[in-house]
Amino acid sequence: MEKLKIPNLSAGQLSELLNTRQTFLLNRFFLKAAAAQSITHWEEITCVGFNPDKSKLEAIVSVKQSIGYSGGLCSNGSKEYVRFFVDFKDGSGFRDMGYTSFKVADISEVPPGPQHPLKYMTHLFIDDEKYRRFLSCDNAVIPTVRAVLSWNSIPSTNPNDVPHYGNVVNANIQLKRKRLIIWKDIFDALQVKELPDWLKSINLKEEVKLPVPPLPPIQQLHAAYQKAKVPDHRTFFSAVAPSIKNGAKFKSLTSYNLFELQKLQIDVKAIADALLKPAGQADVTFEELVCVGLNTPLDTPGAVIKLKKNSGFSGDLCTQGSQEHVAFWADWDNNGSFDQYLGTASIRVHDIANIPADGLYYNVDLPVNLTNRIKSCITPNVIRVRAVLSGSRCPPLPTPTPLTPGATASIRWCRSAPRRLQKWKRNLPM
């Protein structure tokens, strides 16, 4: 689905283009529907992710221009609509999951600009329970999500339609394993065609409680990761790093100890040397933070993470796996110093053998109390936020720099009170 790219325009050409955009809905009402063009000069979905634990789809939208959104923050402005479709790979194709929207407005390029692009996040919860399956430990149900962005017009329920203003993005996501299983699920997964006599008395529809996922045996994990060329400093990151006095806080699901590593004759010093590399030398071989945005109605920054490899995440779906942590930092005065730590959001990930070539996309989000940061709609409140991705341990305080593995991304964050709140919000601290 090709996007229409608009080259640098003269003032006259831009004026004509803006006039066409402003009369877009009027023309659709009185005349024939505008031809689908997927114009992304004003807005564009940059990435899509899914949180299996929350059954939550999210899209991050880049709003690129200072004008063209039907008015400023004190007006009604206009809306960006995102409709989500999911192909659960059950033969039914893309299913409509519904749509969501958020307000956008004209925000001038004034100091401390430039202000654009602004990054917004929007979300939708889905009911994916009936599509979960009890598969082998190293395979997951991997649907494809399609997000359709459309300015000022609700996207069609046809997943193949292209919006006039906006674009379409596909992403591969992972569903959580089935929570409740029955004996039949187990026998189907093991491809048992005929039950032996001593099992025929079992009620095949009886639910089976799954045990708490264990740690994978260290010898088994090490052998598998050596074969997959996963470096030891990643495999045993959480076992070695806590012994290094660097002030980092750890939130690891694995707990191998140094004595177990010693029995396997693993070079612990080499692992320590790899972990002590200067900050900024982030390794994005296995995962990468690809987008950051803000859900303005909920005061919730979020990020989309891309997993690139089928191993290196401390175990398959029958184990505890590992966690990816994203820390958020704010630069409230736009001086280039991200001096306020907002908090950290995490998500559990695993080794998945059937990961697609393009990887898997996950999202995390972090509710933040911004009550004392709200300004009137007369003064657009645009600030920068940095997200830092780190595996196994939480990013360190107080420096918002990436660790191995990790990456950083910056956004511009717009949050202003509407006019009806202006009076009683006027004296709040900046």
N, C-alpha and C positions, 0 to 999 in steps of 0.2 A: 504494500500500500504506500505509494509514493507521496511524500509531502511536497507542497508547493513552496519553494524557496523564493523569497522576494529579495532582489538585489538592492543596492543602495539607491535611494530615490531622491529626486529633486523635491523642493518644497511643494511645487504644484502637483506632482505625482502623488506625494504623500497625502495631500489634502483631498484629492480625488479618491484615493484608496480609503481614507477615513470616512468620507461621505458614503461610500458603498457599504462600509461596515455598519455605520449608524442607521442606515435604512434597511439593513438586512432583514429584520423581522417584518417590517412593513411590506417589503417586496415579496416575502414568502406568503403573506396573507392575501395580497391582492393579485400577485402575478404567479407565474410558475415557480416551483421550488428551485432555489439556486443549485447549480450543478455542484456536485461534491468535488472539493478540491484539496481538502486537508491543508488549509493555509495555517502555518505555524509561526507567522510573523509576530503575533501577539501572545499566544499561549501554546504550551506543548507539554504533554506528559513525558517526563524524563525516565521514570522507572516505576515498577510495580512489584510488590512483595506480599507475602502471606505469613501470618503467625499461626502455626498449627495448634499451639496451646490455647489460643483465644478464638480460633476460627475467624480471623480478621484479615480482610483484604485491605490493602492501602495503595494509593497512587500518589506520587509526588508530581506536582504541576509547576512548571516554570512560567511565570508571568513576566514578559520581556520588555514591554513598552511602558512609557509614562502616560500615554493617552490612548483612547480607543476603547474605554470601558464604561462609557455612558455616564460619566460624572465622577466627582471626587468622593472622599470618604464620608462627607456629610450628606451625600445624596444616597439614593438607592443603589447607585452604581449598576452593575450587571452581575450575572452569575456564570460560573463555570460548572458544567454538569459532567459527571463521570459515571458511565454505566459499565458494570462488570458482567462479563460472561465467563463461564468455566466449562471446559471440556474435560469431563472426568474419565475419558478414554473407555467409556462403556458402550460405545457405538451410537450414542445419541447426539454427538456433536456438541457445539457450544450451547449451554443452558443460560438463560437470562437470570442473573442474580439480583437485579434491581439497580437503582442509581442513587447517587448522592450529589450534593452541590455545595458551593461556598461562594461568598460574595467577593468581587474584585472591584477596584475603583482606579480612577486616574490618580497617580501619585507623581508629582513633579520631580525632575532631576535637580534637586537643590542640595546645598551643603547639609550633611557631610557626604554627599553623593559621590559617584553615581549610585542611584538607588536600585537599579535593576540589573539582572533579573531578580524577582522575588520568588521564593520557593514556598509553596503551599502544599499541605498534605490533607488528603481526604480519605475516609475509610468506610467500609461496609462489613457488617458481620454476616456470615453465611451459615447455613445448616449443612455441614458436610458429614455428619455422623453416619448416614446410611451409605456413603460412598467409601468409607474406610474399610480396609480388608485386613485379614490375618494372613500375612505373607511370610516368606522366609525372613530370617533376621536381617539379611543384608539387602533386602529389596523393599521399596516403598511404593505406595500409590502416588503417582506423579501426574497430576492434571496440568493443563495449560490454562492460564487465566488470560483473558483479553479485556483490556480497559480501553474505553472509547471516550475521549474528551470532546465536548462540544460547547462552544460559547453561546450563551443566551438561548439555547434551544436544547430540549431534552433529547438525548441520543435515541435513535431508532431501536426497537427491540430485535431488529434483524442484525445479527453479529457481523454480517458482511457489508453493511452500509458504511460509507465513509462520510465523516462530518465535513461541513463547509469550512468552519473555523475550528481547528483542533486536530487531533491525530489519534492513531490506534497503536497500542503497544501490547505485545504478547510476552508472557513470562512463564517459565516452568516453576511449579510450586510443589511442596511435599505435604501430604496429609498425615495427620497423626495416626498411629496404629490403632486398630479397633480396640476399644476399651473393654467391652464385654465379649467374650468368645464362648462358643459352645463346642462340645466334643466334635461335632461334624466339621467345624472350621479346622480343627487340628488334623483330623484325618484327611480332609481335602488338601491341606497344605503339604502333608506327607505323601499325598497321592496313594492313599490306601483304598483299593478298589473293593476288597472284601474283608470284613472283619473276622478275626479268628473267633472260635467258639467262646473263649473265655471273656471276650469283650462284647458279645452280642446282647448281654443283659444291660448294657449301659444305655441310659437315655441320651440319645444324640442331641437333644435340644436343651440338655442341662447346661447351665452356665458354669464356666470354669474361672476361678479367680486367678489372675496372673500375679506371680510373685514380684517383689520389688526388684527392678533390674540390678544385676550384680556388676562388679568390676570385671572386665575381661581378664582371664588369666594372663599374667605378665609375660610368660614364655610364649604363649600363643600370639599375643598382640605384637610382641617384638619381632617374632619370626614373620608374621604377615606384613608388618610395616617395612621390614628390611627388603622383602620381596617386592613391595610396592614402591620402594625407594623413598620412603618417608624418613627424613633425617632424625637421628636420635634426640637432638635438642628439641624437636617438636614432640616426639613420642613421650618423652619424660620431662617435659617442661615443668609440669606442676609438682613433680617430685623433687627437682633440683632447685628451682627458683626460690622457694620459701627459705632456703638456707643461705641465700645471698642477701646481705644486709643493705638493701637498696630502698627500703621504705615502701615497697609495693604491698598492696592488700590483695589477697587471693580469694577467689570464689571458684574452687575447682571441684568437679564431681569425682575426680579420681584421687586416690590416696596411696600410691605406691611409695615405699620408703627407700632410702638410700641403700639399705642392706640387701634389698631385693635386686637393685641395680648392680650391686657389687657381685652378687652371685652369677649374674649374666655376663660379667666382665665388660660392662659398659663403661666407656671413657667419660666419667662424670666431669672431669676437668674441662674436656672439650665442650661439653654441654654448657658449663658455666661460662666459658669464654664466649660462646655464641650469644648467651643471654646478656652479657655485659657490653655488647656493642653499643656505641653512642646512640642516643635517642635520635630518631629521624630516619634510621636505616630500616624502615618497616618492610617486612616480608609479606607480599600479597599473593604468594604462590597458591595458597589454599583458600583464602577468603579475602574479600575486599568490600569496603564501604563505598557504595556507588551513588547514593543520593541522601540528602537531608532536607527536611521541610517542616513546616509548622501547621498544625490543625488549629486555626485561629479561633473557632467557636469554643474549643475545649482547652485552649492554652496547653497544647501537647506537642512538643517537638518529637520527631520520629526520624528513623533512618532505614534504608533498605540495604541489606547485606547480600552479597553474591558468594555462594559456595562453589568452588571451582573443581575440587577433586573428589574422588570416590572414597578416599581414606585419609587418615591423618586427624580424625576427630575423636580419638580415644574409645572407639568401639562402635559396633553396629546397633541396630534398633532394639536388640534384646539386652543391651547393656545400658549403663548410665550415660554413655557418650561424653560430651564436653559442652561447655558454654561459650558463647560469643558475648562479649560485654561492649556496650557503647556508652561512653561518657559524654555528656553535653556540657559545653561551656558557653558563656555569653560575654559579648563585648558591648556593654550598654552605652558607652559614650563614643563608640566607633573610633577609638584611637589606636586600634590594631592590637590591643592587649586583651586577651580573653581571660579576664580576672575573676569571673564568678563561676564556680562549679555548680551546675544545676542538679546533677545526679547521674546515676548509671542505670541503664536498662539492659536486660540480658535475655538470651534465648538459648534453648538446648538444641544441639545438633548432633548428628551421628554419621558414621560411615555408611554410605548408600551406594551399592554396586551399580544400580541402574540409573545413576545420575546422567541427565542429558548432556550433550556436548557443550551446550550454552550455559550449563550450571543450573543451580537452584537459587531462588530469590526469597529471602525472608525479611520480615520487618520487625522492628522494635519501636516502642514509643514510651514517653516519660511524661506523665501529667506534672505540670509546674504551676505553682500559685503566682500569678502575675498581677494580683490586685493592686499592688503599690507601684506597678510599672505602667498602668494605663494612662494615656493622655487623651485630650479631646480630639475630635475628628478634624479640627482645624490644623492641628500639628501632626502630620503623619509620623508614626513612631517606627522607624526602620532601623534595625540593629543587625549585627552579625552574630551568628552562632557557629560554633565548631563542634563537630562530633568526632570522637576518637574511638576507633575499633581496636579491641584487644582480646585475644583468646586466653582462657584459663585464669588470668588475673585481671583485676580491675585496673584501669589506667591510673597512674600515680597522681598524687596531689603534691604541690599545687600547680605543676606545669602541664598544660594541655598539649602534650606531644605524643606521637604514636609510638607504640611498642611493637615488638615482634611477637606474633603477627599482628598487623594493624594498618590503618590508613586514616587520613583525615580528610574532611570536606568542610567547606564553609558555605553559609547561606546568608541571605538577607531576610530579616524577620520583621513583618509588619503587624503591629497590634495597636489599634486605636479604639477609643470609646466612641460610640455613635453620639450624635448630637443630644439625644435625650438624656445621656449620662453626663454631659459636659458640666452642668452646674455643680453636682455633688462630687465630681471627681477632680474638680479644678485644683484643689489644694493638696492633692496626693503627691508624695515625693516622686521624683523623676526615676 
